[in-house]
């Protein structure tokens, strides 16, 4: 039996409920507990062209609001927010002639739980500032929930922001584009592989400190070649 829009929404509501229960059960037991969590970056869409996958949601005290832990945002945040990442993504998809694919995309992360960074942080709110046993348990929980979300959403392709999620979900890699201007010839700019029963595209994180104009040109060319008909 194929998934319906109602099935998808029911499944996503269940993920939000399970995540809230998991988070509430660990109240005060790890430093980043107060940072809460964020699951989807917009309403769930059944069988979209694209699911955008990051590593984890960053933490900013100004972002704390109860609604985000109860359900998904009302609009695609990559399309409407003025975050540096959202602004950069809109520019890349616009220059690639494929804004519609971004507008209709679903966004998520490997890790739902927020932190200031994946590494230890001077604020004490880095992901690795948490006790290892709690950190690993939450990572396993998110991995299981994310697989279920991807299965139910059933996107045609996944685009990863950075290569940590790309390496995590791919089981084979067919193509890698490396920087032509960087001193490190192994630095990846864009890659194509398969994983979780679909095509996976990976790109260097667009707000990274080392992303050059030439890197952006490579990304927009690749985005245009995959999604350009939706511009």
PyMOL commands that place a pseudoatom at each C-alpha (Angstrom):
pseudoatom trace, name=CA, resn=UNK, resi=1, chain=A, elem=C, hetatm=0, pos=[0.000, 0.000, 0.000]
pseudoatom trace, name=CA, resn=UNK, resi=2, chain=A, elem=C, hetatm=0, pos=[1.446, 3.380, -0.993]
pseudoatom trace, name=CA, resn=UNK, resi=3, chain=A, elem=C, hetatm=0, pos=[1.868, 6.199, 1.511]
pseudoatom trace, name=CA, resn=UNK, resi=4, chain=A, elem=C, hetatm=0, pos=[-0.735, 8.976, 1.424]
pseudoatom trace, name=CA, resn=UNK, resi=5, chain=A, elem=C, hetatm=0, pos=[-0.355, 12.586, 2.544]
pseudoatom trace, name=CA, resn=UNK, resi=6, chain=A, elem=C, hetatm=0, pos=[-2.265, 11.717, 5.720]
pseudoatom trace, name=CA, resn=UNK, resi=7, chain=A, elem=C, hetatm=0, pos=[-0.019, 8.706, 6.367]
pseudoatom trace, name=CA, resn=UNK, resi=8, chain=A, elem=C, hetatm=0, pos=[3.027, 10.940, 6.025]
pseudoatom trace, name=CA, resn=UNK, resi=9, chain=A, elem=C, hetatm=0, pos=[1.690, 13.605, 8.364]
pseudoatom trace, name=CA, resn=UNK, resi=10, chain=A, elem=C, hetatm=0, pos=[0.709, 10.976, 10.918]
pseudoatom trace, name=CA, resn=UNK, resi=11, chain=A, elem=C, hetatm=0, pos=[4.185, 9.463, 10.733]
pseudoatom trace, name=CA, resn=UNK, resi=12, chain=A, elem=C, hetatm=0, pos=[5.847, 12.862, 11.161]
pseudoatom trace, name=CA, resn=UNK, resi=13, chain=A, elem=C, hetatm=0, pos=[3.616, 13.683, 14.133]
pseudoatom trace, name=CA, resn=UNK, resi=14, chain=A, elem=C, hetatm=0, pos=[4.717, 10.378, 15.664]
pseudoatom trace, name=CA, resn=UNK, resi=15, chain=A, elem=C, hetatm=0, pos=[8.391, 11.283, 15.171]
pseudoatom trace, name=CA, resn=UNK, resi=16, chain=A, elem=C, hetatm=0, pos=[7.818, 14.630, 16.897]
pseudoatom trace, name=CA, resn=UNK, resi=17, chain=A, elem=C, hetatm=0, pos=[6.042, 12.918, 19.800]
pseudoatom trace, name=CA, resn=UNK, resi=18, chain=A, elem=C, hetatm=0, pos=[8.752, 10.274, 20.223]
pseudoatom trace, name=CA, resn=UNK, resi=19, chain=A, elem=C, hetatm=0, pos=[11.490, 12.901, 20.039]
pseudoatom trace, name=CA, resn=UNK, resi=20, chain=A, elem=C, hetatm=0, pos=[9.778, 15.096, 22.609]
pseudoatom trace, name=CA, resn=UNK, resi=21, chain=A, elem=C, hetatm=0, pos=[9.367, 12.110, 24.936]
pseudoatom trace, name=CA, resn=UNK, resi=22, chain=A, elem=C, hetatm=0, pos=[13.015, 11.118, 24.511]
pseudoatom trace, name=CA, resn=UNK, resi=23, chain=A, elem=C, hetatm=0, pos=[14.171, 14.684, 25.185]
pseudoatom trace, name=CA, resn=UNK, resi=24, chain=A, elem=C, hetatm=0, pos=[11.848, 15.135, 28.198]
pseudoatom trace, name=CA, resn=UNK, resi=25, chain=A, elem=C, hetatm=0, pos=[13.006, 11.847, 29.727]
pseudoatom trace, name=CA, resn=UNK, resi=26, chain=A, elem=C, hetatm=0, pos=[16.569, 13.202, 29.881]
pseudoatom trace, name=CA, resn=UNK, resi=27, chain=A, elem=C, hetatm=0, pos=[15.731, 16.569, 31.452]
pseudoatom trace, name=CA, resn=UNK, resi=28, chain=A, elem=C, hetatm=0, pos=[18.898, 18.181, 32.787]
pseudoatom trace, name=CA, resn=UNK, resi=29, chain=A, elem=C, hetatm=0, pos=[21.040, 15.074, 32.257]
pseudoatom trace, name=CA, resn=UNK, resi=30, chain=A, elem=C, hetatm=0, pos=[23.277, 16.513, 29.540]
pseudoatom trace, name=CA, resn=UNK, resi=31, chain=A, elem=C, hetatm=0, pos=[24.587, 20.063, 28.931]
pseudoatom trace, name=CA, resn=UNK, resi=32, chain=A, elem=C, hetatm=0, pos=[22.840, 20.728, 25.617]
pseudoatom trace, name=CA, resn=UNK, resi=33, chain=A, elem=C, hetatm=0, pos=[19.439, 19.584, 26.904]
pseudoatom trace, name=CA, resn=UNK, resi=34, chain=A, elem=C, hetatm=0, pos=[18.379, 23.233, 27.186]
pseudoatom trace, name=CA, resn=UNK, resi=35, chain=A, elem=C, hetatm=0, pos=[19.106, 23.734, 23.464]
pseudoatom trace, name=CA, resn=UNK, resi=36, chain=A, elem=C, hetatm=0, pos=[16.124, 21.523, 22.582]
pseudoatom trace, name=CA, resn=UNK, resi=37, chain=A, elem=C, hetatm=0, pos=[15.798, 20.049, 19.096]
pseudoatom trace, name=CA, resn=UNK, resi=38, chain=A, elem=C, hetatm=0, pos=[14.568, 20.693, 15.566]
pseudoatom trace, name=CA, resn=UNK, resi=39, chain=A, elem=C, hetatm=0, pos=[13.431, 17.972, 13.172]
pseudoatom trace, name=CA, resn=UNK, resi=40, chain=A, elem=C, hetatm=0, pos=[11.983, 19.256, 9.895]
pseudoatom trace, name=CA, resn=UNK, resi=41, chain=A, elem=C, hetatm=0, pos=[12.683, 22.591, 8.189]
pseudoatom trace, name=CA, resn=UNK, resi=42, chain=A, elem=C, hetatm=0, pos=[9.193, 22.895, 6.767]
pseudoatom trace, name=CA, resn=UNK, resi=43, chain=A, elem=C, hetatm=0, pos=[5.986, 20.958, 6.161]
pseudoatom trace, name=CA, resn=UNK, resi=44, chain=A, elem=C, hetatm=0, pos=[6.397, 17.315, 5.128]
pseudoatom trace, name=CA, resn=UNK, resi=45, chain=A, elem=C, hetatm=0, pos=[5.966, 16.788, 1.391]
pseudoatom trace, name=CA, resn=UNK, resi=46, chain=A, elem=C, hetatm=0, pos=[5.260, 13.396, -0.125]
pseudoatom trace, name=CA, resn=UNK, resi=47, chain=A, elem=C, hetatm=0, pos=[7.681, 12.258, -2.854]
pseudoatom trace, name=CA, resn=UNK, resi=48, chain=A, elem=C, hetatm=0, pos=[9.480, 15.598, -3.378]
pseudoatom trace, name=CA, resn=UNK, resi=49, chain=A, elem=C, hetatm=0, pos=[12.251, 16.048, -5.898]
pseudoatom trace, name=CA, resn=UNK, resi=50, chain=A, elem=C, hetatm=0, pos=[14.673, 16.774, -3.091]
pseudoatom trace, name=CA, resn=UNK, resi=51, chain=A, elem=C, hetatm=0, pos=[15.345, 16.225, 0.604]
pseudoatom trace, name=CA, resn=UNK, resi=52, chain=A, elem=C, hetatm=0, pos=[18.126, 18.434, 1.978]
pseudoatom trace, name=CA, resn=UNK, resi=53, chain=A, elem=C, hetatm=0, pos=[20.104, 16.803, 4.774]
pseudoatom trace, name=CA, resn=UNK, resi=54, chain=A, elem=C, hetatm=0, pos=[22.491, 18.566, 7.140]
pseudoatom trace, name=CA, resn=UNK, resi=55, chain=A, elem=C, hetatm=0, pos=[24.455, 17.231, 10.082]
pseudoatom trace, name=CA, resn=UNK, resi=56, chain=A, elem=C, hetatm=0, pos=[22.807, 18.910, 13.066]
pseudoatom trace, name=CA, resn=UNK, resi=57, chain=A, elem=C, hetatm=0, pos=[20.822, 22.052, 13.883]
pseudoatom trace, name=CA, resn=UNK, resi=58, chain=A, elem=C, hetatm=0, pos=[22.826, 24.873, 15.400]
pseudoatom trace, name=CA, resn=UNK, resi=59, chain=A, elem=C, hetatm=0, pos=[21.759, 26.562, 18.617]
pseudoatom trace, name=CA, resn=UNK, resi=60, chain=A, elem=C, hetatm=0, pos=[20.888, 30.214, 19.091]
pseudoatom trace, name=CA, resn=UNK, resi=61, chain=A, elem=C, hetatm=0, pos=[18.925, 31.329, 22.188]
pseudoatom trace, name=CA, resn=UNK, resi=62, chain=A, elem=C, hetatm=0, pos=[16.858, 33.582, 19.922]
pseudoatom trace, name=CA, resn=UNK, resi=63, chain=A, elem=C, hetatm=0, pos=[15.568, 30.485, 18.116]
pseudoatom trace, name=CA, resn=UNK, resi=64, chain=A, elem=C, hetatm=0, pos=[13.923, 28.969, 21.189]
pseudoatom trace, name=CA, resn=UNK, resi=65, chain=A, elem=C, hetatm=0, pos=[10.183, 28.735, 20.826]
pseudoatom trace, name=CA, resn=UNK, resi=66, chain=A, elem=C, hetatm=0, pos=[7.775, 26.025, 21.930]
pseudoatom trace, name=CA, resn=UNK, resi=67, chain=A, elem=C, hetatm=0, pos=[6.091, 25.540, 18.558]
pseudoatom trace, name=CA, resn=UNK, resi=68, chain=A, elem=C, hetatm=0, pos=[9.175, 24.052, 16.911]
pseudoatom trace, name=CA, resn=UNK, resi=69, chain=A, elem=C, hetatm=0, pos=[9.277, 21.120, 19.320]
pseudoatom trace, name=CA, resn=UNK, resi=70, chain=A, elem=C, hetatm=0, pos=[5.575, 20.360, 18.908]
pseudoatom trace, name=CA, resn=UNK, resi=71, chain=A, elem=C, hetatm=0, pos=[5.405, 20.245, 15.109]
pseudoatom trace, name=CA, resn=UNK, resi=72, chain=A, elem=C, hetatm=0, pos=[7.080, 21.305, 11.873]
pseudoatom trace, name=CA, resn=UNK, resi=73, chain=A, elem=C, hetatm=0, pos=[7.369, 24.930, 10.661]
pseudoatom trace, name=CA, resn=UNK, resi=74, chain=A, elem=C, hetatm=0, pos=[4.510, 26.312, 8.577]
pseudoatom trace, name=CA, resn=UNK, resi=75, chain=A, elem=C, hetatm=0, pos=[6.808, 27.188, 5.658]
pseudoatom trace, name=CA, resn=UNK, resi=76, chain=A, elem=C, hetatm=0, pos=[10.034, 25.873, 4.125]
pseudoatom trace, name=CA, resn=UNK, resi=77, chain=A, elem=C, hetatm=0, pos=[12.631, 27.701, 6.214]
pseudoatom trace, name=CA, resn=UNK, resi=78, chain=A, elem=C, hetatm=0, pos=[15.305, 27.400, 3.537]
pseudoatom trace, name=CA, resn=UNK, resi=79, chain=A, elem=C, hetatm=0, pos=[12.969, 29.449, 1.352]
pseudoatom trace, name=CA, resn=UNK, resi=80, chain=A, elem=C, hetatm=0, pos=[11.740, 32.097, 3.803]
pseudoatom trace, name=CA, resn=UNK, resi=81, chain=A, elem=C, hetatm=0, pos=[14.370, 32.618, 6.517]
pseudoatom trace, name=CA, resn=UNK, resi=82, chain=A, elem=C, hetatm=0, pos=[17.250, 35.106, 6.446]
pseudoatom trace, name=CA, resn=UNK, resi=83, chain=A, elem=C, hetatm=0, pos=[19.797, 32.731, 8.008]
pseudoatom trace, name=CA, resn=UNK, resi=84, chain=A, elem=C, hetatm=0, pos=[23.178, 32.811, 6.200]
pseudoatom trace, name=CA, resn=UNK, resi=85, chain=A, elem=C, hetatm=0, pos=[22.671, 29.189, 5.132]
pseudoatom trace, name=CA, resn=UNK, resi=86, chain=A, elem=C, hetatm=0, pos=[19.173, 29.823, 3.758]
pseudoatom trace, name=CA, resn=UNK, resi=87, chain=A, elem=C, hetatm=0, pos=[20.319, 32.942, 1.899]
pseudoatom trace, name=CA, resn=UNK, resi=88, chain=A, elem=C, hetatm=0, pos=[23.265, 31.075, 0.380]
pseudoatom trace, name=CA, resn=UNK, resi=89, chain=A, elem=C, hetatm=0, pos=[21.139, 28.112, -0.674]
pseudoatom trace, name=CA, resn=UNK, resi=90, chain=A, elem=C, hetatm=0, pos=[18.626, 30.370, -2.405]
pseudoatom trace, name=CA, resn=UNK, resi=91, chain=A, elem=C, hetatm=0, pos=[21.469, 32.047, -4.305]
pseudoatom trace, name=CA, resn=UNK, resi=92, chain=A, elem=C, hetatm=0, pos=[22.986, 28.719, -5.376]
pseudoatom trace, name=CA, resn=UNK, resi=93, chain=A, elem=C, hetatm=0, pos=[19.675, 27.299, -6.574]
pseudoatom trace, name=CA, resn=UNK, resi=94, chain=A, elem=C, hetatm=0, pos=[18.763, 30.581, -8.278]
pseudoatom trace, name=CA, resn=UNK, resi=95, chain=A, elem=C, hetatm=0, pos=[22.082, 30.698, -10.124]
pseudoatom trace, name=CA, resn=UNK, resi=96, chain=A, elem=C, hetatm=0, pos=[21.596, 27.052, -11.082]
pseudoatom trace, name=CA, resn=UNK, resi=97, chain=A, elem=C, hetatm=0, pos=[18.158, 27.831, -12.508]
pseudoatom trace, name=CA, resn=UNK, resi=98, chain=A, elem=C, hetatm=0, pos=[16.374, 25.477, -10.122]
pseudoatom trace, name=CA, resn=UNK, resi=99, chain=A, elem=C, hetatm=0, pos=[14.624, 27.561, -7.473]
pseudoatom trace, name=CA, resn=UNK, resi=100, chain=A, elem=C, hetatm=0, pos=[11.457, 25.463, -7.601]
pseudoatom trace, name=CA, resn=UNK, resi=101, chain=A, elem=C, hetatm=0, pos=[13.315, 22.391, -6.354]
pseudoatom trace, name=CA, resn=UNK, resi=102, chain=A, elem=C, hetatm=0, pos=[14.469, 24.335, -3.294]
pseudoatom trace, name=CA, resn=UNK, resi=103, chain=A, elem=C, hetatm=0, pos=[11.035, 25.859, -2.733]
pseudoatom trace, name=CA, resn=UNK, resi=104, chain=A, elem=C, hetatm=0, pos=[9.431, 22.393, -2.670]
pseudoatom trace, name=CA, resn=UNK, resi=105, chain=A, elem=C, hetatm=0, pos=[12.235, 20.606, -0.780]
pseudoatom trace, name=CA, resn=UNK, resi=106, chain=A, elem=C, hetatm=0, pos=[12.029, 19.017, 2.643]
pseudoatom trace, name=CA, resn=UNK, resi=107, chain=A, elem=C, hetatm=0, pos=[14.878, 19.681, 5.095]
pseudoatom trace, name=CA, resn=UNK, resi=108, chain=A, elem=C, hetatm=0, pos=[16.214, 17.598, 7.993]
pseudoatom trace, name=CA, resn=UNK, resi=109, chain=A, elem=C, hetatm=0, pos=[19.445, 16.666, 9.793]
pseudoatom trace, name=CA, resn=UNK, resi=110, chain=A, elem=C, hetatm=0, pos=[21.259, 13.490, 10.783]
pseudoatom trace, name=CA, resn=UNK, resi=111, chain=A, elem=C, hetatm=0, pos=[20.965, 14.693, 14.373]
pseudoatom trace, name=CA, resn=UNK, resi=112, chain=A, elem=C, hetatm=0, pos=[17.814, 16.404, 15.622]
pseudoatom trace, name=CA, resn=UNK, resi=113, chain=A, elem=C, hetatm=0, pos=[19.235, 17.742, 18.882]
pseudoatom trace, name=CA, resn=UNK, resi=114, chain=A, elem=C, hetatm=0, pos=[20.696, 21.237, 18.836]
pseudoatom trace, name=CA, resn=UNK, resi=115, chain=A, elem=C, hetatm=0, pos=[24.157, 22.348, 19.970]
pseudoatom trace, name=CA, resn=UNK, resi=116, chain=A, elem=C, hetatm=0, pos=[26.550, 25.220, 19.380]
pseudoatom trace, name=CA, resn=UNK, resi=117, chain=A, elem=C, hetatm=0, pos=[28.892, 22.912, 17.468]
pseudoatom trace, name=CA, resn=UNK, resi=118, chain=A, elem=C, hetatm=0, pos=[29.551, 19.225, 16.924]
pseudoatom trace, name=CA, resn=UNK, resi=119, chain=A, elem=C, hetatm=0, pos=[32.833, 19.561, 18.803]
pseudoatom trace, name=CA, resn=UNK, resi=120, chain=A, elem=C, hetatm=0, pos=[33.310, 20.746, 22.395]
pseudoatom trace, name=CA, resn=UNK, resi=121, chain=A, elem=C, hetatm=0, pos=[32.450, 24.451, 22.660]
pseudoatom trace, name=CA, resn=UNK, resi=122, chain=A, elem=C, hetatm=0, pos=[33.724, 27.170, 24.998]
pseudoatom trace, name=CA, resn=UNK, resi=123, chain=A, elem=C, hetatm=0, pos=[30.124, 27.716, 26.137]
pseudoatom trace, name=CA, resn=UNK, resi=124, chain=A, elem=C, hetatm=0, pos=[29.893, 24.091, 27.234]
pseudoatom trace, name=CA, resn=UNK, resi=125, chain=A, elem=C, hetatm=0, pos=[27.082, 23.606, 24.712]
pseudoatom trace, name=CA, resn=UNK, resi=126, chain=A, elem=C, hetatm=0, pos=[28.984, 21.626, 22.092]
pseudoatom trace, name=CA, resn=UNK, resi=127, chain=A, elem=C, hetatm=0, pos=[27.642, 18.208, 21.173]
pseudoatom trace, name=CA, resn=UNK, resi=128, chain=A, elem=C, hetatm=0, pos=[30.782, 16.502, 22.466]
pseudoatom trace, name=CA, resn=UNK, resi=129, chain=A, elem=C, hetatm=0, pos=[30.395, 18.301, 25.788]
pseudoatom trace, name=CA, resn=UNK, resi=130, chain=A, elem=C, hetatm=0, pos=[27.625, 15.774, 26.491]
pseudoatom trace, name=CA, resn=UNK, resi=131, chain=A, elem=C, hetatm=0, pos=[28.286, 12.441, 28.262]
pseudoatom trace, name=CA, resn=UNK, resi=132, chain=A, elem=C, hetatm=0, pos=[29.226, 9.823, 25.652]
pseudoatom trace, name=CA, resn=UNK, resi=133, chain=A, elem=C, hetatm=0, pos=[26.537, 7.318, 26.672]
pseudoatom trace, name=CA, resn=UNK, resi=134, chain=A, elem=C, hetatm=0, pos=[23.773, 9.908, 26.263]
pseudoatom trace, name=CA, resn=UNK, resi=135, chain=A, elem=C, hetatm=0, pos=[25.282, 11.298, 23.077]
pseudoatom trace, name=CA, resn=UNK, resi=136, chain=A, elem=C, hetatm=0, pos=[25.506, 7.875, 21.467]
pseudoatom trace, name=CA, resn=UNK, resi=137, chain=A, elem=C, hetatm=0, pos=[21.990, 6.920, 22.542]
pseudoatom trace, name=CA, resn=UNK, resi=138, chain=A, elem=C, hetatm=0, pos=[20.562, 10.095, 21.012]
pseudoatom trace, name=CA, resn=UNK, resi=139, chain=A, elem=C, hetatm=0, pos=[22.553, 9.570, 17.815]
pseudoatom trace, name=CA, resn=UNK, resi=140, chain=A, elem=C, hetatm=0, pos=[21.125, 6.045, 17.465]
pseudoatom trace, name=CA, resn=UNK, resi=141, chain=A, elem=C, hetatm=0, pos=[17.630, 7.343, 18.141]
pseudoatom trace, name=CA, resn=UNK, resi=142, chain=A, elem=C, hetatm=0, pos=[17.955, 10.037, 15.459]
pseudoatom trace, name=CA, resn=UNK, resi=143, chain=A, elem=C, hetatm=0, pos=[19.394, 7.617, 12.915]
pseudoatom trace, name=CA, resn=UNK, resi=144, chain=A, elem=C, hetatm=0, pos=[16.441, 5.260, 13.323]
pseudoatom trace, name=CA, resn=UNK, resi=145, chain=A, elem=C, hetatm=0, pos=[13.889, 8.071, 13.174]
pseudoatom trace, name=CA, resn=UNK, resi=146, chain=A, elem=C, hetatm=0, pos=[15.545, 9.702, 10.164]
pseudoatom trace, name=CA, resn=UNK, resi=147, chain=A, elem=C, hetatm=0, pos=[15.546, 6.459, 8.177]
pseudoatom trace, name=CA, resn=UNK, resi=148, chain=A, elem=C, hetatm=0, pos=[11.827, 6.179, 8.819]
pseudoatom trace, name=CA, resn=UNK, resi=149, chain=A, elem=C, hetatm=0, pos=[11.241, 9.774, 7.753]
pseudoatom trace, name=CA, resn=UNK, resi=150, chain=A, elem=C, hetatm=0, pos=[13.154, 9.307, 4.500]
pseudoatom trace, name=CA, resn=UNK, resi=151, chain=A, elem=C, hetatm=0, pos=[11.282, 6.089, 3.767]
pseudoatom trace, name=CA, resn=UNK, resi=152, chain=A, elem=C, hetatm=0, pos=[7.894, 7.775, 4.279]
pseudoatom trace, name=CA, resn=UNK, resi=153, chain=A, elem=C, hetatm=0, pos=[8.757, 11.080, 2.548]
pseudoatom trace, name=CA, resn=UNK, resi=154, chain=A, elem=C, hetatm=0, pos=[10.361, 9.101, -0.297]
pseudoatom trace, name=CA, resn=UNK, resi=155, chain=A, elem=C, hetatm=0, pos=[12.314, 11.898, -2.022]
pseudoatom trace, name=CA, resn=UNK, resi=156, chain=A, elem=C, hetatm=0, pos=[13.716, 11.303, -5.488]
pseudoatom trace, name=CA, resn=UNK, resi=157, chain=A, elem=C, hetatm=0, pos=[17.123, 12.538, -4.333]
pseudoatom trace, name=CA, resn=UNK, resi=158, chain=A, elem=C, hetatm=0, pos=[18.907, 13.551, -1.139]
pseudoatom trace, name=CA, resn=UNK, resi=159, chain=A, elem=C, hetatm=0, pos=[21.276, 16.537, -1.157]
pseudoatom trace, name=CA, resn=UNK, resi=160, chain=A, elem=C, hetatm=0, pos=[23.664, 16.678, 1.791]
pseudoatom trace, name=CA, resn=UNK, resi=161, chain=A, elem=C, hetatm=0, pos=[25.114, 19.903, 3.167]
pseudoatom trace, name=CA, resn=UNK, resi=162, chain=A, elem=C, hetatm=0, pos=[28.679, 18.863, 3.824]
pseudoatom trace, name=CA, resn=UNK, resi=163, chain=A, elem=C, hetatm=0, pos=[30.164, 15.419, 3.446]
pseudoatom trace, name=CA, resn=UNK, resi=164, chain=A, elem=C, hetatm=0, pos=[29.614, 14.003, 6.918]
pseudoatom trace, name=CA, resn=UNK, resi=165, chain=A, elem=C, hetatm=0, pos=[25.987, 13.122, 6.122]
pseudoatom trace, name=CA, resn=UNK, resi=166, chain=A, elem=C, hetatm=0, pos=[26.981, 12.082, 2.583]
pseudoatom trace, name=CA, resn=UNK, resi=167, chain=A, elem=C, hetatm=0, pos=[29.543, 9.601, 3.896]
pseudoatom trace, name=CA, resn=UNK, resi=168, chain=A, elem=C, hetatm=0, pos=[27.110, 8.354, 6.526]
pseudoatom trace, name=CA, resn=UNK, resi=169, chain=A, elem=C, hetatm=0, pos=[24.267, 7.411, 4.189]
pseudoatom trace, name=CA, resn=UNK, resi=170, chain=A, elem=C, hetatm=0, pos=[25.996, 6.407, 0.931]
pseudoatom trace, name=CA, resn=UNK, resi=171, chain=A, elem=C, hetatm=0, pos=[26.919, 2.825, 0.166]
pseudoatom trace, name=CA, resn=UNK, resi=172, chain=A, elem=C, hetatm=0, pos=[28.537, 3.619, -3.184]
pseudoatom trace, name=CA, resn=UNK, resi=173, chain=A, elem=C, hetatm=0, pos=[30.052, 6.731, -4.796]
pseudoatom trace, name=CA, resn=UNK, resi=174, chain=A, elem=C, hetatm=0, pos=[30.032, 7.247, -8.567]
pseudoatom trace, name=CA, resn=UNK, resi=175, chain=A, elem=C, hetatm=0, pos=[31.444, 10.741, -9.049]
pseudoatom trace, name=CA, resn=UNK, resi=176, chain=A, elem=C, hetatm=0, pos=[33.542, 13.219, -7.072]
pseudoatom trace, name=CA, resn=UNK, resi=177, chain=A, elem=C, hetatm=0, pos=[34.421, 16.787, -8.090]
pseudoatom trace, name=CA, resn=UNK, resi=178, chain=A, elem=C, hetatm=0, pos=[37.396, 18.193, -6.241]
pseudoatom trace, name=CA, resn=UNK, resi=179, chain=A, elem=C, hetatm=0, pos=[38.637, 21.753, -5.849]
pseudoatom trace, name=CA, resn=UNK, resi=180, chain=A, elem=C, hetatm=0, pos=[40.821, 22.993, -8.697]
pseudoatom trace, name=CA, resn=UNK, resi=181, chain=A, elem=C, hetatm=0, pos=[42.061, 25.986, -6.689]
pseudoatom trace, name=CA, resn=UNK, resi=182, chain=A, elem=C, hetatm=0, pos=[42.742, 24.528, -3.261]
pseudoatom trace, name=CA, resn=UNK, resi=183, chain=A, elem=C, hetatm=0, pos=[46.127, 23.462, -1.918]
pseudoatom trace, name=CA, resn=UNK, resi=184, chain=A, elem=C, hetatm=0, pos=[44.526, 20.195, -0.816]
pseudoatom trace, name=CA, resn=UNK, resi=185, chain=A, elem=C, hetatm=0, pos=[43.672, 18.285, -4.016]
pseudoatom trace, name=CA, resn=UNK, resi=186, chain=A, elem=C, hetatm=0, pos=[41.574, 15.822, -2.015]
pseudoatom trace, name=CA, resn=UNK, resi=187, chain=A, elem=C, hetatm=0, pos=[39.037, 18.426, -0.885]
pseudoatom trace, name=CA, resn=UNK, resi=188, chain=A, elem=C, hetatm=0, pos=[35.621, 17.481, -2.251]
pseudoatom trace, name=CA, resn=UNK, resi=189, chain=A, elem=C, hetatm=0, pos=[33.273, 20.108, -3.678]
pseudoatom trace, name=CA, resn=UNK, resi=190, chain=A, elem=C, hetatm=0, pos=[30.486, 17.910, -5.051]
pseudoatom trace, name=CA, resn=UNK, resi=191, chain=A, elem=C, hetatm=0, pos=[29.849, 14.172, -5.131]
pseudoatom trace, name=CA, resn=UNK, resi=192, chain=A, elem=C, hetatm=0, pos=[27.238, 11.730, -6.380]
pseudoatom trace, name=CA, resn=UNK, resi=193, chain=A, elem=C, hetatm=0, pos=[26.418, 8.361, -4.879]
pseudoatom trace, name=CA, resn=UNK, resi=194, chain=A, elem=C, hetatm=0, pos=[23.608, 6.082, -3.799]
pseudoatom trace, name=CA, resn=UNK, resi=195, chain=A, elem=C, hetatm=0, pos=[22.258, 5.297, -0.366]
pseudoatom trace, name=CA, resn=UNK, resi=196, chain=A, elem=C, hetatm=0, pos=[19.028, 4.579, 1.431]
pseudoatom trace, name=CA, resn=UNK, resi=197, chain=A, elem=C, hetatm=0, pos=[17.579, 3.318, -1.871]
pseudoatom trace, name=CA, resn=UNK, resi=198, chain=A, elem=C, hetatm=0, pos=[17.994, 6.549, -3.833]
pseudoatom trace, name=CA, resn=UNK, resi=199, chain=A, elem=C, hetatm=0, pos=[20.491, 8.914, -5.445]
pseudoatom trace, name=CA, resn=UNK, resi=200, chain=A, elem=C, hetatm=0, pos=[22.500, 11.024, -3.015]
pseudoatom trace, name=CA, resn=UNK, resi=201, chain=A, elem=C, hetatm=0, pos=[24.225, 14.280, -3.954]
pseudoatom trace, name=CA, resn=UNK, resi=202, chain=A, elem=C, hetatm=0, pos=[26.762, 15.820, -1.609]
pseudoatom trace, name=CA, resn=UNK, resi=203, chain=A, elem=C, hetatm=0, pos=[28.230, 19.308, -1.655]
pseudoatom trace, name=CA, resn=UNK, resi=204, chain=A, elem=C, hetatm=0, pos=[30.722, 21.195, 0.437]
pseudoatom trace, name=CA, resn=UNK, resi=205, chain=A, elem=C, hetatm=0, pos=[28.860, 23.044, 3.175]
pseudoatom trace, name=CA, resn=UNK, resi=206, chain=A, elem=C, hetatm=0, pos=[27.882, 26.333, 1.493]
pseudoatom trace, name=CA, resn=UNK, resi=207, chain=A, elem=C, hetatm=0, pos=[28.641, 28.539, 4.504]
pseudoatom trace, name=CA, resn=UNK, resi=208, chain=A, elem=C, hetatm=0, pos=[32.043, 27.010, 5.209]
pseudoatom trace, name=CA, resn=UNK, resi=209, chain=A, elem=C, hetatm=0, pos=[34.982, 29.365, 5.665]
pseudoatom trace, name=CA, resn=UNK, resi=210, chain=A, elem=C, hetatm=0, pos=[36.912, 27.874, 2.722]
pseudoatom trace, name=CA, resn=UNK, resi=211, chain=A, elem=C, hetatm=0, pos=[34.161, 28.012, 0.092]
pseudoatom trace, name=CA, resn=UNK, resi=212, chain=A, elem=C, hetatm=0, pos=[35.414, 30.072, -2.849]
pseudoatom trace, name=CA, resn=UNK, resi=213, chain=A, elem=C, hetatm=0, pos=[33.645, 31.731, -5.765]
pseudoatom trace, name=CA, resn=UNK, resi=214, chain=A, elem=C, hetatm=0, pos=[34.963, 28.942, -7.985]
pseudoatom trace, name=CA, resn=UNK, resi=215, chain=A, elem=C, hetatm=0, pos=[33.530, 26.336, -5.602]
pseudoatom trace, name=CA, resn=UNK, resi=216, chain=A, elem=C, hetatm=0, pos=[30.114, 28.015, -5.795]
pseudoatom trace, name=CA, resn=UNK, resi=217, chain=A, elem=C, hetatm=0, pos=[30.298, 27.954, -9.585]
pseudoatom trace, name=CA, resn=UNK, resi=218, chain=A, elem=C, hetatm=0, pos=[30.920, 24.205, -9.491]
pseudoatom trace, name=CA, resn=UNK, resi=219, chain=A, elem=C, hetatm=0, pos=[27.960, 23.729, -7.159]
pseudoatom trace, name=CA, resn=UNK, resi=220, chain=A, elem=C, hetatm=0, pos=[25.559, 25.853, -9.222]
pseudoatom trace, name=CA, resn=UNK, resi=221, chain=A, elem=C, hetatm=0, pos=[26.581, 24.011, -12.389]
pseudoatom trace, name=CA, resn=UNK, resi=222, chain=A, elem=C, hetatm=0, pos=[25.914, 20.655, -10.733]
pseudoatom trace, name=CA, resn=UNK, resi=223, chain=A, elem=C, hetatm=0, pos=[22.610, 21.780, -9.210]
pseudoatom trace, name=CA, resn=UNK, resi=224, chain=A, elem=C, hetatm=0, pos=[21.542, 23.085, -12.602]
pseudoatom trace, name=CA, resn=UNK, resi=225, chain=A, elem=C, hetatm=0, pos=[22.390, 19.795, -14.276]
pseudoatom trace, name=CA, resn=UNK, resi=226, chain=A, elem=C, hetatm=0, pos=[20.227, 17.828, -11.828]
pseudoatom trace, name=CA, resn=UNK, resi=227, chain=A, elem=C, hetatm=0, pos=[17.381, 20.254, -11.123]
pseudoatom trace, name=CA, resn=UNK, resi=228, chain=A, elem=C, hetatm=0, pos=[17.602, 22.947, -13.813]
pseudoatom trace, name=CA, resn=UNK, resi=229, chain=A, elem=C, hetatm=0, pos=[14.243, 22.205, -15.382]
pseudoatom trace, name=CA, resn=UNK, resi=230, chain=A, elem=C, hetatm=0, pos=[12.600, 23.458, -12.166]
pseudoatom trace, name=CA, resn=UNK, resi=231, chain=A, elem=C, hetatm=0, pos=[14.128, 26.937, -12.314]
for i in range(1, 231): cmd.bond("trace and resi %d" % i, "trace and resi %d" % (i + 1))
show_as sticks, trace
zoom trace
